[in-house]
Amino acid sequence: MARFPDPRYAQGDVVAMGEDLRVETLREAYRKGIFPWPHDSVPLPWFSPRRRAILFLDELHVPRSLQKAKRRSALTFTIDRDFRAVIRACAAAPRPDQDGTWIHPNIITAYTRFHDSGDAHSIEAWQGDELVGGLYGIDAGGLFTGESMFHTHSNASKLALLFLADHLRARGATLIDCQVMTPHMRALGAREISRAKFLDLLAGAQAKGGTLF
């Protein structure tokens, strides 16, 4: 039974409310272009923004300073080596524009199960044996939806994102879903598109079949 309405017909950004974070619920949500975003003092809202932030890989802007950092970096990168450490680090990362974190313990538990099911994935940046940056997100059936990033080493999360972009290109992907715009993603070339356009792109990626990881 479907848990979510078709977001094409939603009037606002929030398309549902409810605390169900089971794997099958998360999978249906992401494959419909919907994601949970906890807000204090209200039941868990499920969003499908009317304006969606997207990073098209052929529009990725890499500043010269980041290009230089990439050439000089001794960091190594892995996929799904330590999802649990990445999501915990994202939850603990300070956010200058936020009061606390939305990655609550129940979110960590739910997305760890989602990772174990093969839907959620992490990119890790390592300095030797030390985890110094990374990100995690969801394979929504052929389209990657980014969730959160962290770093404890200069440029580590940005370089992890470049590593992810190269990986996705090699798998035939053309974009990363950033969900909502941030100054960091805008600086890398992300732009906003309509919800309807995003849902068309999501359906097209899913129709190709295959997986990204």
C-alpha positions as CSV (number, residue, x, y, z in Angstrom):
1,M,0.0,0.0,0.0
2,A,1.3,3.4,-0.9
3,R,2.3,5.5,2.1
4,F,2.7,8.8,0.3
5,P,0.7,10.8,-2.2
6,D,2.0,11.8,-5.6
7,P,4.0,15.0,-4.8
8,R,3.2,16.4,-8.2
9,Y,-0.2,17.4,-6.8
10,A,1.0,18.7,-3.5
11,Q,0.2,22.4,-2.8
12,G,3.2,23.0,-0.6
13,D,6.7,21.6,0.2
14,V,5.4,19.2,3.0
15,V,3.5,16.3,1.5
16,A,3.0,14.1,4.6
17,M,3.5,13.9,8.3
18,G,4.4,10.9,10.5
19,E,7.1,9.1,12.4
20,D,7.3,5.9,10.3
21,L,11.0,5.4,9.4
22,R,11.0,1.8,8.4
23,V,13.2,0.8,5.5
24,E,10.3,0.2,3.2
25,T,8.8,3.7,4.0
26,L,12.1,5.4,3.4
27,R,12.6,3.5,0.1
28,E,9.1,4.5,-1.2
29,A,9.6,8.1,-0.1
30,Y,13.0,8.6,-1.9
31,R,11.8,6.9,-5.0
32,K,8.9,9.3,-5.1
33,G,11.2,12.3,-4.6
34,I,10.3,12.8,-0.9
35,F,12.5,12.9,2.1
36,P,12.1,13.3,5.9
37,W,13.4,16.5,7.5
38,P,12.9,16.5,11.3
39,H,11.7,19.8,12.9
40,D,11.4,20.3,16.7
41,S,8.0,20.2,18.3
42,V,6.1,18.8,15.3
43,P,5.5,15.3,13.9
44,L,8.1,14.3,11.4
45,P,7.5,16.2,8.1
46,W,8.1,14.6,4.7
47,F,9.2,17.1,2.0
48,S,9.2,17.3,-1.7
49,P,10.3,21.0,-2.3
50,R,8.6,23.0,-5.0
51,R,12.0,24.3,-5.8
52,R,14.6,21.5,-5.9
53,A,18.4,22.1,-5.7
54,I,20.2,20.0,-8.3
55,L,23.9,19.8,-9.2
56,F,24.2,18.7,-12.8
57,L,27.5,17.0,-13.1
58,D,28.4,18.8,-16.4
59,E,27.8,22.1,-14.6
60,L,30.0,21.2,-11.6
61,H,32.2,24.2,-10.9
62,V,35.5,23.4,-9.2
63,P,37.3,26.6,-8.0
64,R,41.0,26.9,-8.8
65,S,41.8,26.6,-5.1
66,L,40.0,23.3,-4.8
67,Q,41.6,22.0,-8.0
68,K,45.0,22.8,-6.4
69,A,43.9,21.1,-3.2
70,K,42.8,18.0,-5.1
71,R,46.2,17.8,-6.9
72,R,48.1,18.2,-3.7
73,S,45.9,16.1,-1.5
74,A,47.2,12.9,0.1
75,L,43.7,11.9,1.2
76,T,42.2,8.6,0.1
77,F,38.6,7.9,-0.5
78,T,36.3,4.9,-0.1
79,I,32.7,4.0,-0.6
80,D,30.6,2.4,2.2
81,R,33.7,1.5,4.3
82,D,32.2,3.0,7.5
83,F,28.7,4.4,7.0
84,R,28.0,4.4,10.8
85,A,31.0,6.6,11.5
86,V,30.1,9.0,8.7
87,I,26.5,9.6,9.8
88,R,27.5,10.0,13.4
89,A,30.2,12.6,12.3
90,C,27.6,14.4,10.2
91,A,25.3,14.5,13.3
92,A,28.1,15.9,15.4
93,A,29.4,18.5,12.9
94,P,28.8,22.1,13.9
95,R,26.4,24.0,11.6
96,P,26.9,27.8,11.9
97,D,23.5,28.5,10.4
98,Q,21.6,25.9,12.5
99,D,20.8,25.4,16.1
100,G,21.8,21.8,16.7
101,T,21.3,19.0,14.2
102,W,18.3,17.3,12.5
103,I,20.2,14.0,12.5
104,H,18.7,12.7,15.7
105,P,19.5,9.2,17.2
106,N,16.3,7.8,15.6
107,I,17.5,9.1,12.2
108,I,20.9,7.6,12.7
109,T,19.2,4.2,13.5
110,A,16.8,4.4,10.6
111,Y,19.4,5.4,8.0
112,T,21.9,2.8,9.3
113,R,19.2,0.2,8.6
114,F,18.6,1.8,5.2
115,H,22.4,1.4,4.5
116,D,22.2,-2.2,5.6
117,S,19.4,-2.7,3.1
118,G,21.6,-1.3,0.2
119,D,19.8,2.0,-0.3
120,A,22.0,4.5,1.7
121,H,25.7,5.0,1.0
122,S,28.7,6.8,2.3
123,I,31.8,8.3,0.9
124,E,34.7,8.5,3.3
125,A,37.9,10.7,3.2
126,W,40.8,9.3,5.1
127,Q,44.1,10.7,6.2
128,G,46.0,7.5,6.8
129,D,43.7,5.5,9.1
130,E,41.8,8.6,10.4
131,L,38.4,9.5,9.0
132,V,38.6,13.2,8.3
133,G,35.6,13.9,6.1
134,G,32.8,12.4,4.1
135,L,29.1,12.4,3.1
136,Y,26.2,10.1,2.9
137,G,23.1,9.9,0.8
138,I,20.5,7.7,-0.9
139,D,20.4,5.8,-4.3
140,A,16.8,6.5,-5.2
141,G,16.8,4.0,-8.0
142,G,19.5,5.5,-10.2
143,L,19.6,9.1,-8.9
144,F,21.8,10.0,-5.9
145,T,20.2,12.2,-3.2
146,G,22.7,13.8,-0.9
147,E,21.9,14.1,2.8
148,S,24.8,15.5,4.8
149,M,28.5,16.2,4.8
150,F,31.2,16.7,7.4
151,H,35.0,17.4,7.6
152,T,37.7,17.7,10.2
153,H,40.4,18.3,7.6
154,S,40.4,21.3,5.2
155,N,38.5,20.5,2.0
156,A,38.0,16.9,2.9
157,S,34.2,16.9,2.4
158,K,34.5,18.9,-0.9
159,L,37.1,16.4,-2.2
160,A,34.8,13.6,-1.2
161,L,32.1,15.2,-3.2
162,L,34.4,15.4,-6.2
163,F,35.2,11.7,-5.8
164,L,31.5,10.9,-5.7
165,A,30.9,13.0,-8.8
166,D,33.6,11.0,-10.7
167,H,32.1,7.7,-9.5
168,L,28.5,8.7,-10.5
169,R,29.7,9.8,-14.0
170,A,31.3,6.4,-14.4
171,R,28.0,4.8,-13.6
172,G,26.2,7.0,-16.2
173,A,24.6,9.4,-13.8
174,T,24.2,13.0,-14.8
175,L,23.2,14.8,-11.6
176,I,23.2,14.9,-7.8
177,D,20.0,15.9,-5.9
178,C,21.0,18.4,-3.2
179,Q,17.4,18.7,-2.0
180,V,17.6,22.3,-0.8
181,M,20.0,25.0,-1.8
182,T,23.0,26.0,0.4
183,P,25.7,28.6,-0.3
184,H,28.3,25.8,-0.5
185,M,26.3,23.8,-3.2
186,R,25.5,27.0,-5.1
187,A,29.2,27.8,-5.3
188,L,29.8,24.4,-6.8
189,G,27.3,25.1,-9.6
190,A,24.0,23.8,-8.1
191,R,20.8,25.4,-9.3
192,E,17.1,25.2,-8.5
193,I,14.6,23.5,-10.8
194,S,10.9,23.0,-10.4
195,R,9.5,20.0,-8.5
196,A,7.9,18.7,-11.7
197,K,11.1,18.9,-13.6
198,F,13.0,17.0,-10.8
199,L,10.4,14.3,-10.7
200,D,10.7,13.9,-14.5
201,L,14.5,13.5,-14.1
202,L,14.0,11.0,-11.2
203,A,11.6,8.9,-13.3
204,G,14.1,9.0,-16.2
205,A,16.9,7.8,-14.1
206,Q,14.8,5.0,-12.6
207,A,13.7,3.9,-16.1
208,K,17.3,3.3,-17.1
209,G,17.6,0.6,-14.4
210,G,20.8,-0.5,-12.7
211,T,22.4,0.8,-9.5
212,L,24.9,3.5,-8.7
213,F,26.9,1.5,-6.2
